[in-house]
Amino acid sequence: MNKIYNKDCIVGMKAIPNGKIDLVITDPPFAINFKAEKANYNRTASRVLSGYHEIKVEDYYDFTNAWMHEVYRILKKSGSMYVFSGWNNLKDILTALDDNNFTTINHIIWKYQFGV
């Protein structure tokens, strides 16, 4: 395929045949729509790309499970996925990984001061 896709992940993945993708790198919304953290993530309107949609905390698992289901379907058996995540919803990501039959090999933890 040799293509990079940049579109709504759930809609875009539905057009990809089963088992065709070698690698998925994803940076889903972090669901940090609470005032104490907005400044840490530079969440002023001028720094948010148009088209960005925040996910409500209570909807985060369902959202994550939906896109992971599609990723599992399109990945080759030898494929890999890298997921960027904030700490606050890591439990939902790990649960969705298990619920979609992924095998977790490792976690890469980047101790990073926010404010890019």
Residue frames relative to the residue before (quaternion, step in Angstrom):
aa qw qx qy qz dx dy dz
M 1.0000 0.0000 0.0000 0.0000 0.00 0.00 0.00
N 0.0101 0.8510 -0.5246 -0.0205 3.61 0.90 -0.92
K 0.5008 0.6237 -0.4392 0.4089 3.55 0.81 1.04
I 0.2439 -0.7030 0.6434 0.1801 3.50 -1.31 0.50
Y 0.1811 -0.7832 0.5891 0.0824 3.55 -0.82 1.03
N 0.0065 -0.7724 0.6348 -0.0193 3.55 -0.97 0.91
K 0.4400 0.6563 -0.4911 0.3669 3.55 0.08 1.31
D 0.7210 -0.3586 0.3188 0.5000 3.55 -1.29 -0.01
C 0.4421 -0.7618 0.4027 0.2491 3.54 -0.45 1.21
I 0.6863 0.4847 -0.3134 0.4426 3.60 0.80 -0.87
V 0.6660 0.4788 -0.2948 0.4902 3.58 0.95 -0.85
G 0.6929 0.5035 -0.2817 0.4324 3.58 0.82 -0.99
M 0.6764 0.5070 -0.3078 0.4367 3.59 0.92 -0.83
K 0.5757 0.6031 -0.3833 0.3973 3.59 1.10 -0.55
A 0.6707 0.4930 -0.2929 0.4704 3.60 1.19 -0.49
I 0.6141 0.5463 -0.3444 0.4536 3.60 1.27 -0.16
P 0.4603 -0.6920 0.4798 0.2812 3.60 -0.85 0.93
N 0.6598 -0.5140 0.3854 0.3897 3.57 -1.26 0.45
G 0.8856 0.1365 -0.0757 0.4375 3.53 -1.18 0.72
K 0.4921 0.6943 -0.4037 0.3358 3.60 1.09 0.60
I 0.6992 0.4899 -0.2558 0.4535 3.60 1.19 -0.40
D 0.3688 -0.7437 0.5239 0.1908 3.57 -0.96 0.96
L 0.8267 0.0368 0.0579 0.5585 3.57 0.92 -0.92
V 0.0707 -0.7465 0.6602 0.0432 3.53 -1.10 0.85
I 0.0471 -0.7460 0.6642 0.0111 3.54 -0.93 1.01
T 0.0449 0.8352 -0.5416 0.0844 3.55 -0.52 1.14
D 0.1141 -0.7619 0.6370 0.0277 3.52 -1.13 0.84
P 0.0573 -0.8499 0.5233 0.0253 3.59 0.48 1.18
P 0.6731 -0.4496 0.3673 0.4581 3.60 -1.23 0.25
F 0.4203 -0.7421 0.4761 0.2144 3.57 -1.02 0.83
A 0.3234 -0.7616 0.4991 0.2575 3.63 1.25 -0.20
I 0.3744 0.7250 -0.4866 0.3121 3.56 0.79 1.05
N 0.2737 0.8081 -0.4819 0.1994 3.54 1.10 0.63
F 0.4938 0.5996 -0.4880 0.3981 3.55 0.68 1.11
K 0.6408 -0.6270 0.2974 0.3284 3.54 -0.92 1.02
A 0.6437 0.5578 -0.3446 0.3946 3.61 0.89 -0.79
E 0.7566 0.3914 -0.2091 0.4802 3.60 1.08 -0.61
K 0.4710 0.7096 -0.4460 0.2753 3.62 1.11 -0.36
A 0.6743 0.4975 -0.3084 0.4502 3.59 0.88 -0.87
N 0.6182 0.5603 -0.3457 0.4295 3.59 1.06 -0.68
Y 0.7609 0.3539 -0.1844 0.5117 3.57 1.06 -0.69
N 0.4564 -0.6952 0.4438 0.3338 3.63 1.22 0.33
R 0.2487 0.8316 -0.4640 0.1769 3.57 0.93 0.87
T 0.3051 0.7142 -0.5689 0.2704 3.59 0.96 0.71
A 0.6617 -0.5438 0.3393 0.3890 3.58 -1.11 0.65
S 0.6525 0.5401 -0.3248 0.4208 3.60 1.00 -0.74
R 0.7170 0.4389 -0.2505 0.4801 3.60 1.19 -0.43
V 0.6136 0.5286 -0.3536 0.4681 3.60 1.24 0.01
L 0.4361 -0.7121 0.4899 0.2506 3.58 -0.74 1.06
S 0.5318 -0.6042 0.4711 0.3610 3.55 -1.07 0.67
G 0.7341 0.3818 -0.3036 0.4724 3.54 -1.05 0.78
Y 0.5212 0.6259 -0.4239 0.3961 3.60 1.24 -0.21
H 0.0532 -0.7851 0.6169 0.0125 3.56 -0.94 0.91
E 0.3390 -0.7383 0.5495 0.1951 3.54 -0.71 1.08
I 0.3211 -0.7157 0.5884 0.1961 3.54 -1.19 0.62
K 0.4471 -0.6709 0.5163 0.2888 3.57 -0.92 0.86
V 0.6084 -0.5795 0.4017 0.3643 3.56 -1.06 0.79
E 0.6943 0.4870 -0.2845 0.4471 3.59 0.89 -0.89
D 0.7003 0.4332 -0.2639 0.5022 3.61 1.25 -0.32
Y 0.4429 0.7585 -0.4202 0.2280 3.57 1.27 -0.24
Y 0.6547 0.5010 -0.3355 0.4558 3.61 0.87 -0.82
D 0.6666 0.5048 -0.3178 0.4470 3.62 0.82 -0.93
F 0.6349 0.5178 -0.3176 0.4774 3.58 1.00 -0.84
T 0.6856 0.4900 -0.2800 0.4599 3.57 0.84 -1.01
N 0.6474 0.5209 -0.3141 0.4592 3.57 0.93 -0.87
A 0.6478 0.5333 -0.3218 0.4386 3.60 0.97 -0.83
W 0.7265 0.4089 -0.2761 0.4784 3.61 0.77 -0.90
M 0.6286 0.5288 -0.3534 0.4475 3.61 1.04 -0.61
H 0.5781 0.5735 -0.3701 0.4471 3.58 1.10 -0.64
E 0.6831 0.4721 -0.2771 0.4835 3.58 0.95 -0.89
V 0.6233 0.5311 -0.3474 0.4568 3.60 0.98 -0.78
Y 0.6524 0.5165 -0.3248 0.4495 3.58 0.86 -0.90
R 0.6542 0.5279 -0.3055 0.4472 3.56 0.99 -0.83
I 0.7643 0.4038 -0.2172 0.4534 3.61 0.82 -0.93
L 0.5770 0.5976 -0.3862 0.4011 3.61 1.17 -0.43
K 0.4829 -0.6029 0.5471 0.3224 3.52 -1.20 0.65
K 0.6418 -0.5182 0.3884 0.4107 3.60 -1.19 0.42
S 0.7154 0.4053 -0.2339 0.5189 3.58 1.14 -0.64
G 0.4534 0.7285 -0.4174 0.2991 3.60 1.30 0.08
S 0.2549 -0.7500 0.5937 0.1415 3.52 -1.36 0.29
M 0.1336 -0.7568 0.6324 0.0971 3.51 -1.30 0.43
Y 0.1220 -0.7452 0.6518 0.0702 3.53 -1.11 0.84
V 0.0983 -0.8021 0.5891 0.0056 3.57 -0.77 1.11
F 0.2398 -0.7278 0.6256 0.1465 3.56 -0.88 1.00
S 0.0755 0.8102 -0.5745 0.0889 3.56 -0.90 0.89
G 0.4192 -0.6313 0.5813 0.2964 3.49 -1.26 0.50
W 0.6439 -0.5518 0.3699 0.3796 3.57 -1.20 0.42
N 0.6363 0.6082 -0.3308 0.3403 3.58 1.02 -0.81
N 0.7843 0.2591 -0.1647 0.5391 3.63 1.10 -0.46
L 0.2740 0.7924 -0.5051 0.2048 3.56 1.20 0.38
K 0.6149 0.5587 -0.3546 0.4289 3.61 1.00 -0.75
D 0.6565 0.5014 -0.3158 0.4669 3.60 0.99 -0.78
I 0.6446 0.5128 -0.3209 0.4675 3.58 1.00 -0.77
L 0.6756 0.4868 -0.3001 0.4653 3.59 0.87 -0.90
T 0.6410 0.5133 -0.3241 0.4697 3.59 1.00 -0.77
A 0.6672 0.4923 -0.3037 0.4693 3.59 0.92 -0.87
L 0.5911 0.5503 -0.3677 0.4611 3.61 1.06 -0.64
D 0.6811 0.4766 -0.2808 0.4797 3.57 0.88 -0.96
D 0.6825 0.5088 -0.2914 0.4363 3.58 0.88 -0.95
N 0.7318 0.3850 -0.2257 0.5151 3.59 1.20 -0.46
N 0.5549 -0.6848 0.3423 0.3254 3.56 1.28 0.53
F 0.3423 0.7147 -0.5327 0.2971 3.58 1.09 0.60
T 0.3012 -0.6944 0.6156 0.2194 3.55 -1.27 0.45
T 0.2519 -0.7661 0.5743 0.1410 3.56 -0.64 1.12
I 0.2527 -0.7810 0.5584 0.1194 3.55 -0.70 1.12
N 0.7924 -0.1633 0.1644 0.5643 3.56 0.86 -0.93
H 0.3085 -0.6889 0.6156 0.2264 3.51 -1.39 0.18
I 0.1759 -0.7386 0.6404 0.1158 3.53 -1.04 0.82
I 0.0859 -0.8058 0.5858 0.0140 3.56 -0.57 1.14
W 0.1358 -0.7859 0.6028 0.0226 3.50 -0.75 1.17
K 0.2151 -0.7580 0.6034 0.1227 3.58 -0.50 1.17
Y 0.0920 0.8319 -0.5180 0.1767 3.48 -0.20 1.35
Q 0.3449 -0.7109 0.5730 0.2175 3.55 -0.92 0.89
F 0.3751 -0.7549 0.4923 0.2169 3.58 -0.57 1.12
G 0.5409 0.6144 -0.4696 0.3307 3.51 -1.31 0.34
V 0.1743 0.8192 -0.5247 0.1525 3.55 1.11 0.72
